[in-house]
Amino acid sequence: MSSTPLSTVTHLVGDLFAAPRNSILVHACNAQGSWGGGIAVEFHNRFPAAFQTYRAHCLAHDADTIMGTCLLIPGAEDSNDVACLFTSRRYGARKDKPTDILRATEAALQDLVKKNIGDKELHACKFNSGKFGVPWADTEALRLLWMRLRRPLVAKRLPPLPGVAVVLAAVLVDVGEALVK
Protein backbone atom coordinates (compact mmCIF):
# COMPACT_ATOMS: atom_id res chain seq x y z
CA MET A 1 0.00 0.00 0.00
CA SER A 2 1.12 3.53 -0.66
CA SER A 3 2.68 5.74 1.97
CA THR A 4 0.24 8.49 0.93
CA PRO A 5 -1.80 9.54 3.98
CA LEU A 6 -5.13 7.77 3.97
CA SER A 7 -8.38 9.56 3.28
CA THR A 8 -6.69 12.18 1.13
CA VAL A 9 -6.76 13.16 -2.49
CA THR A 10 -3.39 14.29 -3.74
CA HIS A 11 -3.37 16.63 -6.71
CA LEU A 12 -0.24 16.23 -8.81
CA VAL A 13 0.88 17.78 -12.04
CA GLY A 14 2.62 15.12 -14.05
CA ASP A 15 2.27 12.39 -16.60
CA LEU A 16 -0.65 10.12 -15.70
CA PHE A 17 1.03 7.29 -17.58
CA ALA A 18 4.11 7.51 -15.36
CA ALA A 19 2.09 6.31 -12.36
CA PRO A 20 3.83 3.68 -10.22
CA ARG A 21 3.54 0.09 -11.46
CA ASN A 22 0.58 -1.93 -10.18
CA SER A 23 -1.63 1.16 -9.95
CA ILE A 24 -5.02 1.63 -11.57
CA LEU A 25 -5.28 4.31 -14.26
CA VAL A 26 -8.82 5.71 -14.21
CA HIS A 27 -10.64 7.48 -17.04
CA ALA A 28 -14.22 8.19 -18.10
CA CYS A 29 -15.56 6.35 -21.14
CA ASN A 30 -18.55 6.28 -23.42
CA ALA A 31 -20.59 3.09 -23.80
CA GLN A 32 -20.19 2.93 -27.60
CA GLY A 33 -16.73 1.34 -27.62
CA SER A 34 -14.87 4.39 -28.91
CA TRP A 35 -11.61 5.74 -27.53
CA GLY A 36 -11.39 8.26 -30.34
CA GLY A 37 -11.14 11.61 -28.57
CA GLY A 38 -9.45 13.34 -25.67
CA ILE A 39 -7.37 11.34 -23.22
CA ALA A 40 -8.99 8.13 -24.49
CA VAL A 41 -6.85 8.40 -27.65
CA GLU A 42 -3.72 8.17 -25.52
CA PHE A 43 -5.17 5.19 -23.59
CA HIS A 44 -5.89 3.56 -26.97
CA ASN A 45 -2.32 4.15 -28.17
CA ARG A 46 -0.69 2.91 -24.98
CA PHE A 47 -3.05 0.04 -24.12
CA PRO A 48 -4.30 -1.54 -27.39
CA ALA A 49 -5.20 -4.84 -25.71
CA ALA A 50 -7.22 -2.99 -23.05
CA PHE A 51 -9.00 -1.11 -25.83
CA GLN A 52 -10.00 -4.40 -27.46
CA THR A 53 -11.37 -5.65 -24.12
CA TYR A 54 -13.28 -2.38 -23.61
CA ARG A 55 -14.68 -2.43 -27.17
CA ALA A 56 -15.79 -6.07 -26.90
CA HIS A 57 -17.49 -5.26 -23.57
CA CYS A 58 -19.39 -2.37 -25.16
CA LEU A 59 -20.45 -4.44 -28.16
CA ALA A 60 -21.66 -7.26 -25.90
CA HIS A 61 -23.82 -5.03 -23.70
CA ASP A 62 -26.55 -2.46 -24.17
CA ALA A 63 -25.36 1.03 -23.24
CA ASP A 64 -28.05 1.38 -20.57
CA THR A 65 -26.87 -1.78 -18.79
CA ILE A 66 -23.25 -0.66 -18.45
CA MET A 67 -23.86 2.98 -17.56
CA GLY A 68 -22.64 3.72 -14.06
CA THR A 69 -20.32 0.71 -13.98
CA CYS A 70 -16.57 0.30 -14.09
CA LEU A 71 -14.78 -2.13 -16.38
CA LEU A 72 -11.51 -2.90 -14.59
CA ILE A 73 -9.04 -4.32 -17.10
CA PRO A 74 -6.04 -6.04 -15.53
CA GLY A 75 -2.65 -5.06 -16.87
CA ALA A 76 0.19 -7.43 -17.57
CA GLU A 77 2.34 -8.41 -14.61
CA ASP A 78 4.15 -5.38 -13.20
CA SER A 79 2.09 -2.94 -15.24
CA ASN A 80 -0.98 -0.85 -14.51
CA ASP A 81 -4.63 -1.80 -14.71
CA VAL A 82 -7.06 0.37 -16.66
CA ALA A 83 -10.40 1.41 -15.13
CA CYS A 84 -13.07 2.46 -17.61
CA LEU A 85 -15.81 4.46 -15.87
CA PHE A 86 -18.92 4.37 -18.03
CA THR A 87 -20.17 7.92 -17.55
CA SER A 88 -21.87 8.74 -20.88
CA ARG A 89 -23.83 6.58 -23.30
CA ARG A 90 -22.47 8.42 -26.32
CA TYR A 91 -19.79 10.92 -27.20
CA GLY A 92 -19.46 14.15 -29.17
CA ALA A 93 -22.59 16.21 -29.72
CA ARG A 94 -24.72 13.29 -28.48
CA LYS A 95 -23.00 12.90 -25.11
CA ASP A 96 -25.21 12.72 -22.04
CA LYS A 97 -26.19 15.80 -20.03
CA PRO A 98 -23.79 16.79 -17.21
CA THR A 99 -26.28 15.78 -14.51
CA ASP A 100 -26.60 12.30 -16.06
CA ILE A 101 -22.81 12.03 -16.42
CA LEU A 102 -22.34 12.91 -12.75
CA ARG A 103 -24.97 10.39 -11.66
CA ALA A 104 -23.26 7.67 -13.72
CA THR A 105 -19.83 8.74 -12.42
CA GLU A 106 -20.91 8.34 -8.82
CA ALA A 107 -22.18 4.81 -9.48
CA ALA A 108 -19.11 3.91 -11.57
CA LEU A 109 -16.76 5.11 -8.83
CA GLN A 110 -18.63 2.99 -6.29
CA ASP A 111 -18.24 0.01 -8.64
CA LEU A 112 -14.50 0.74 -9.02
CA VAL A 113 -14.06 0.85 -5.25
CA LYS A 114 -15.75 -2.57 -4.95
CA LYS A 115 -13.59 -4.04 -7.72
CA ASN A 116 -10.31 -2.70 -6.32
CA ILE A 117 -9.85 -5.75 -4.12
CA GLY A 118 -6.07 -5.38 -4.15
CA ASP A 119 -6.24 -1.91 -2.59
CA LYS A 120 -4.26 -0.55 -5.53
CA GLU A 121 -3.51 3.15 -5.75
CA LEU A 122 -5.80 5.04 -8.13
CA HIS A 123 -4.37 7.55 -10.61
CA ALA A 124 -6.67 9.64 -12.77
CA CYS A 125 -6.81 12.67 -14.98
CA LYS A 126 -9.55 15.21 -14.37
CA PHE A 127 -12.05 12.84 -15.93
CA ASN A 128 -15.31 14.12 -17.42
CA SER A 129 -13.83 17.62 -17.75
CA GLY A 130 -12.46 17.15 -21.28
CA LYS A 131 -14.66 15.83 -24.06
CA PHE A 132 -17.65 15.27 -21.75
CA GLY A 133 -17.57 18.94 -20.71
CA VAL A 134 -18.39 18.52 -17.01
CA PRO A 135 -16.57 20.99 -14.74
CA TRP A 136 -13.90 19.17 -12.72
CA ALA A 137 -15.18 20.75 -9.49
CA ASP A 138 -18.52 18.98 -10.00
CA THR A 139 -16.88 15.58 -10.50
CA GLU A 140 -14.43 16.11 -7.66
CA ALA A 141 -17.32 16.88 -5.30
CA LEU A 142 -18.50 13.28 -5.54
CA ARG A 143 -17.43 11.94 -2.17
CA LEU A 144 -17.11 8.44 -3.57
CA LEU A 145 -13.63 9.46 -4.72
CA TRP A 146 -12.51 8.86 -1.15
CA MET A 147 -14.94 6.14 -0.16
CA ARG A 148 -13.50 3.22 1.80
CA LEU A 149 -12.94 0.02 -0.14
CA ARG A 150 -15.99 -2.27 -0.02
CA ARG A 151 -17.85 0.11 2.28
CA PRO A 152 -21.56 0.33 1.42
CA LEU A 153 -22.89 3.62 0.12
CA VAL A 154 -24.66 5.33 2.99
CA ALA A 155 -25.43 8.71 1.46
CA LYS A 156 -24.75 10.64 -1.71
CA ARG A 157 -22.46 13.07 0.10
CA LEU A 158 -19.99 11.43 2.47
CA PRO A 159 -17.20 12.99 4.50
CA PRO A 160 -13.69 11.73 3.70
CA LEU A 161 -13.34 8.20 4.98
CA PRO A 162 -10.24 6.62 6.50
CA GLY A 163 -8.45 3.90 4.59
CA VAL A 164 -8.43 5.25 1.06
CA ALA A 165 -5.56 6.79 -0.82
CA VAL A 166 -6.60 8.35 -4.10
CA VAL A 167 -4.13 10.17 -6.29
CA LEU A 168 -5.37 12.43 -9.04
CA ALA A 169 -2.87 13.58 -11.62
CA ALA A 170 -3.19 16.16 -14.35
CA VAL A 171 -2.10 14.83 -17.71
CA LEU A 172 0.86 16.43 -19.40
CA VAL A 173 0.96 14.24 -22.50
CA ASP A 174 0.16 15.89 -25.80
CA VAL A 175 -3.36 14.69 -26.56
CA GLY A 176 -4.77 17.89 -27.99
CA GLU A 177 -7.89 19.02 -26.19
CA ALA A 178 -7.42 16.39 -23.48
CA LEU A 179 -4.51 18.31 -22.03
CA VAL A 180 -5.62 19.10 -18.51
CA LYS A 181 -4.21 22.20 -16.84
N, C-alpha and C positions, 0 to 999 in steps of 0.2 A: 504494500500500500504506500501511497505517496506520503512524503513528509509535510505536504501542504496542510495547514491547519484545517480541521474538519469544520463543516458547516460554513464554508466560505466560498465565494466565487472570486477567482483571481482573474483580473483583466490583464492580458498581455498583448503587446504588439509584437508580432513575429509571424513566422511561416507556420501555418496550421499543420502542414505536412511534415514539419520537423518535430512533431510531438514525440515524446519518448515511446520506445517500442512497447508493445502490449497495451497500448491505450485504445480508446474508442474515439474515432473521428466522427463527429455528428454533423449532419446537414439536413435541411428540409428538402423534400422531394414532392413532385407531382405524382399522381397515380396512373399516369399514362405510359410510363416506361421510358421517359425521355430525360436524359441528362444533357440537353443541348444548349443550355444558357447559364450564365452566371458561374458561380463556383462549381456547379455540377459538371461543367465541361472539364474542369481540372480534375475532379474525382474520376470522370470517365477516362481521361488520359492516363492517370496514375494507377487506376484500379480497374482494368478492363474486365477481369474475371468477376469482380463485384458488380460491375455494370450488367453483365450477362445474367447474374443471379437476380438482381433488381428487376431487370426487364422481364424475365421469365415470370417472376412473382406478379408483376403488374398484368401481364397477359393472361395469367391463370386465375385472376380474381377481378371481380367487379370493383370499380373505383369506390363505390359506397361502402363495400365491406372492408376495405383496407384503410380508409380514412381514419385518422386518429390512432394509427398503430405505428410500431417501429419494426422495420426489418433489420435485424442485427446480423451482419454478414461477417463471419469469422475470417480473419486474415491468415496468411500462412504463418508457420511457426516463427516467432520473434518478429512479427510485423504487427501492424495495427488492424483492428476490426473497423468496419464501416457501419454506422447507424444511419439508416434512411428513415427520417420522420415524415410520414405521409401527412402533409399539412394542407395540400390543395389538390382537388380532383384534376384540374387542368393547369395549363401554363399560358403565358402570354396574355393576350387581351381577354381570354376566357377563364383566367385564374379566379379562384373563389374570392369572396369578399373578405376584408381583413378580420371581421368578427368571426367568420367561419374558420378562417385560417388559425386564429388564436384558439378557438375551441378545439380544433383538431390537434394543435400543437400541445395543448395541455394534456390531452389524452395520450398522444404519442410519447410525450416525455414520461408519463406514468408507466407506459408500456416498456420504454427503454430502461427505466429504473428496475422494473421487475425482471427484465432479461439480463441485466448486468450482474449475473450471479458470481462473477469473479471479482467484483468490487474494483473493476478497472477504472482508471482515471478517464474522465470525459474531456475531450478537446473539441471546441466548436468555433466556427465563425459566427458572426452576428446573423444567424439564420433567420429567414423570412424577410430580412430588411433589404435584400437585393431585388431580385426579379419578382418576388411576391409583394413587394412594396409595403410591408408592414413596419412601422417604426420600431426600431430595436427596443426602445424603452417599453413598449407594450408587450413584446415577447419576454423581455427580461423580467417583467413584473410577475410572470407566472411563477409562483412559489414552488412549483414542482421541480424547478431547476436545482433546488437544494433539498429535495425530499429524500428521506432516509430509504435506503435500499429495502425493498420488499415491505415497506410500511404502507398500510392501507390509506387511501385518500380519505381524509376526514372532512376537509372543507376546501373550497376553491382557493382561498387565500390562506396560506400557512406561514407561520414564522419560520425563520431558518431552523433546520433540524440538525442535531448533532449526528456525526457519522458519515457525512457526505462531503467529498472533495470534488468540486467541479471547476474545471479550468476553461475559461473562454478566451480564445485567441483571435485577434484580428488577422485577416489574411493579407499577406504582402506579396503574393504571387501575382503575376500579370495575367489576370483573367478578365480584362476589360471592365465592364460595369460591375463585376462581382468584387472588385477591389473595395475592401471595407476600410474606412478610415477611423 
